[in-house]
Amino acid sequence: MEFLKEYQLDIMLFLSGTCAALSLLVVISKAIPKNKRRALMLMEIGSLILLLADRCAYIYRGDMSFKGYVMVRICNYLVFSISLFIIFSFNLVLRCLEEGRKKRDSLDEKLLRLAEIITFVGQIMLIVSLFTGWYYTIDAHNRYQRGPGILFCYFFPLATLIIQFIIIIRLRKTLTFKMIIPLVLFSVCPIFATIAQLMNYGVSLTNISIVGIAMLLYIFSLIDINEKLEAAQMTEIRLLKEEQEKMQMMFEQTAAALANSIDAKDEYTRGHSERVAKYSEILARRAGKSYLECKEIYYAALLHDVGKIGVPDYIINKPGRLTDEEYETIKKHTVIGSQILSSISSTEYLSVGAMYHHERYDGKGYPEGLKGKEIPELARIISVADAYDTMTSKRSYRDPLKQSEVRNEILKCTGTQFDPVYARIMLELIDSDIDFVMREKLGY
């Protein structure tokens, strides 16, 4: 205790500087709700004034100058008044916590109001004491002296703190452990500090404890709100991820349903779109494409024939060779498909696959007669996969070709119909497919 008496002015100066810094931090701490931030700011500013007033009261104690006369009286009044003000500000913090509950309790509201009334009455009694000298007096040597009612002056802050402790106990289930700690300390520690101060005249234990825990309250409030924000952010990320997964699943199911509806127009092409998509994805993976690129190529291939929706069924299901006019009609499915899929702005690659999968490497394809690298890469991949599945599937005018025939055809069309890079990869796949599983019905 002697150590505290000797260095308490330095301790007050240090704590007041800390309170000033925390006051500034409270102002800029936008993460804390506005009402709670205002209450914490009042506590920190009150703590700053309390420490400076208490320090000046000790410094000017016994100073017989006019300045000393004024400072001793003002500072001693502020010490008593601001102590009540800080406790009142703490009540505002509790009110913010109580307002945050889903179901507000009328008893808590009554207790909060009672605490506010007691602090208000305490302020009135303090003013009365200035004229009666009941709490304290200033002697002829300009020194503070305890008055006959000094014990009674502690009734108001102590009664308020007890009520606030009851409120904290009632709110405990809605608070985090990090918030309960400083709240309980604020309502309990000043009581014990006051008892110790009454037995050790000349030491400001009550004020120092109030200020110290007020600082702790802000720090823990900031930690608590940061943890809540982090938890909310993690929840938001999780919900966003779940939403993206749902959207992806919906896209996949929609694309598959659309592809199946296209293939269903021709009894001989059921499963064609899905097989082309799988073959295209394999080609892309073998070519070293990224996972995302492979998935884009897969879905572009899955919907490459979507434009056949606009082609009459009698042309698609015609058993024999098509007339020139019918062939020109069916060639339009590339443009129709591109127009349908181009409305999906977030997946432009879908319309690219539909538009250009019938272009030839030598420039003799359709619809635009693009040549070589002018043809989008994913369309060059789909072209090889599409031709492979067409040759390995049953058609109305022929049975599936033998694997050797398919290989020879792809080899022959390398550099003319097909991009040499992807044609060679397809040849490697054929050579490794000893049991010829890469064909209609069996899939890959």
Secondary structure in CASP SS format (residue, H / E / C, confidence):
PFRMAT SS
TARGET T0000
AUTHOR 0000-0000-0000
METHOD secondary structure of the structure
MODEL  1
M C 1.00
E H 1.00
F H 1.00
L H 1.00
K H 1.00
E H 1.00
Y H 1.00
Q H 1.00
L H 1.00
D H 1.00
I H 1.00
M H 1.00
L H 1.00
F H 1.00
L H 1.00
S H 1.00
G H 1.00
T H 1.00
C H 1.00
A H 1.00
A H 1.00
L H 1.00
S H 1.00
L H 1.00
L H 1.00
V H 1.00
V H 1.00
I H 1.00
S C 1.00
K C 1.00
A C 1.00
I C 1.00
P C 1.00
K H 1.00
N H 1.00
K H 1.00
R H 1.00
R H 1.00
A H 1.00
L H 1.00
M H 1.00
L H 1.00
M H 1.00
E H 1.00
I H 1.00
G H 1.00
S H 1.00
L H 1.00
I H 1.00
L H 1.00
L H 1.00
L H 1.00
A H 1.00
D H 1.00
R H 1.00
C H 1.00
A H 1.00
Y H 1.00
I H 1.00
Y C 1.00
R C 1.00
G C 1.00
D C 1.00
M C 1.00
S C 1.00
F H 1.00
K H 1.00
G H 1.00
Y H 1.00
V H 1.00
M H 1.00
V H 1.00
R H 1.00
I H 1.00
C H 1.00
N H 1.00
Y H 1.00
L H 1.00
V H 1.00
F H 1.00
S H 1.00
I H 1.00
S H 1.00
L H 1.00
F H 1.00
I H 1.00
I H 1.00
F H 1.00
S H 1.00
F H 1.00
N H 1.00
L H 1.00
V H 1.00
L H 1.00
R H 1.00
C H 1.00
L H 1.00
E H 1.00
E H 1.00
G C 1.00
R C 1.00
K C 1.00
K C 1.00
R C 1.00
D C 1.00
S H 1.00
L H 1.00
D H 1.00
E H 1.00
K H 1.00
L H 1.00
L H 1.00
R H 1.00
L H 1.00
A H 1.00
E H 1.00
I H 1.00
I H 1.00
T H 1.00
F H 1.00
V H 1.00
G H 1.00
Q H 1.00
I H 1.00
M H 1.00
L H 1.00
I H 1.00
V H 1.00
S H 1.00
L H 1.00
F H 1.00
T H 1.00
G C 1.00
W C 1.00
Y C 1.00
Y E 1.00
T E 1.00
I E 1.00
D C 1.00
A C 1.00
H C 1.00
N C 1.00
R C 1.00
Y E 1.00
Q E 1.00
R E 1.00
G C 1.00
P C 1.00
G C 1.00
I H 1.00
L H 1.00
F H 1.00
C H 1.00
Y C 1.00
F H 1.00
F H 1.00
P H 1.00
L H 1.00
A H 1.00
T H 1.00
L H 1.00
I H 1.00
I H 1.00
Q H 1.00
F H 1.00
I H 1.00
I H 1.00
I H 1.00
I H 1.00
R H 1.00
L H 1.00
R H 1.00
K H 1.00
T H 1.00
L C 1.00
T C 1.00
F H 1.00
K H 1.00
M H 1.00
I H 1.00
I H 1.00
P H 1.00
L H 1.00
V H 1.00
L H 1.00
F H 1.00
S H 1.00
V H 1.00
C H 1.00
P H 1.00
I H 1.00
F H 1.00
A H 1.00
T H 1.00
I H 1.00
A H 1.00
Q H 1.00
L H 1.00
M H 1.00
N C 1.00
Y C 1.00
G C 1.00
V C 1.00
S C 1.00
L H 1.00
T H 1.00
N H 1.00
I H 1.00
S H 1.00
I H 1.00
V H 1.00
G H 1.00
I H 1.00
A H 1.00
M H 1.00
L H 1.00
L H 1.00
Y H 1.00
I H 1.00
F H 1.00
S H 1.00
L H 1.00
I H 1.00
D H 1.00
I H 1.00
N H 1.00
E H 1.00
K H 1.00
L H 1.00
E H 1.00
A H 1.00
A H 1.00
Q H 1.00
M H 1.00
T H 1.00
E H 1.00
I H 1.00
R H 1.00
L H 1.00
L H 1.00
K H 1.00
E H 1.00
E H 1.00
Q H 1.00
E H 1.00
K H 1.00
M H 1.00
Q H 1.00
M H 1.00
M H 1.00
F H 1.00
E H 1.00
Q H 1.00
T H 1.00
A H 1.00
A H 1.00
A H 1.00
L H 1.00
A H 1.00
N H 1.00
S H 1.00
I H 1.00
D H 1.00
A C 1.00
K C 1.00
D C 1.00
E C 1.00
Y C 1.00
T C 1.00
R C 1.00
G C 1.00
H H 1.00
S H 1.00
E H 1.00
R H 1.00
V H 1.00
A H 1.00
K H 1.00
Y H 1.00
S H 1.00
E H 1.00
I H 1.00
L H 1.00
A H 1.00
R H 1.00
R H 1.00
A C 1.00
G C 1.00
K C 1.00
S C 1.00
Y H 1.00
L H 1.00
E H 1.00
C H 1.00
K H 1.00
E H 1.00
I H 1.00
Y H 1.00
Y H 1.00
A H 1.00
A H 1.00
L H 1.00
L C 1.00
H C 1.00
D C 1.00
V H 1.00
G H 1.00
K H 1.00
I H 1.00
G H 1.00
V C 1.00
P C 1.00
D H 1.00
Y H 1.00
I H 1.00
I H 1.00
N C 1.00
K C 1.00
P C 1.00
G C 1.00
R C 1.00
L C 1.00
T C 1.00
D H 1.00
E H 1.00
E H 1.00
Y H 1.00
E H 1.00
T H 1.00
I H 1.00
K H 1.00
K C 1.00
H H 1.00
T H 1.00
V H 1.00
I H 1.00
G H 1.00
S H 1.00
Q H 1.00
I H 1.00
L H 1.00
S C 1.00
S C 1.00
I C 1.00
S H 1.00
S H 1.00
T H 1.00
E H 1.00
Y H 1.00
L H 1.00
S H 1.00
V H 1.00
G H 1.00
A H 1.00
M H 1.00
Y H 1.00
H C 1.00
H C 1.00
E C 1.00
R C 1.00
Y C 1.00
D C 1.00
G C 1.00
K C 1.00
G C 1.00
Y C 1.00
P C 1.00
E C 1.00
G C 1.00
L C 1.00
K C 1.00
G H 1.00
K H 1.00
E H 1.00
I C 1.00
P C 1.00
E H 1.00
L H 1.00
A H 1.00
R H 1.00
I H 1.00
I H 1.00
S H 1.00
V H 1.00
A H 1.00
D H 1.00
A H 1.00
Y H 1.00
D H 1.00
T H 1.00
M H 1.00
T H 1.00
S C 1.00
K C 1.00
R E 1.00
S C 1.00
Y C 1.00
R E 1.00
D C 1.00
P C 1.00
L C 1.00
K C 1.00
Q H 1.00
S H 1.00
E H 1.00
V H 1.00
R H 1.00
N H 1.00
E H 1.00
I H 1.00
L H 1.00
K H 1.00
C C 1.00
T E 1.00
G C 1.00
T C 1.00
Q C 1.00
F E 1.00
D C 1.00
P H 1.00
V H 1.00
Y H 1.00
A H 1.00
R H 1.00
I H 1.00
M H 1.00
L H 1.00
E H 1.00
L H 1.00
I H 1.00
D H 1.00
S H 1.00
D C 1.00
I C 1.00
D C 1.00
F C 1.00
V C 1.00
M C 1.00
R E 1.00
E C 1.00
K C 1.00
L C 1.00
G E 1.00
Y C 1.00
END
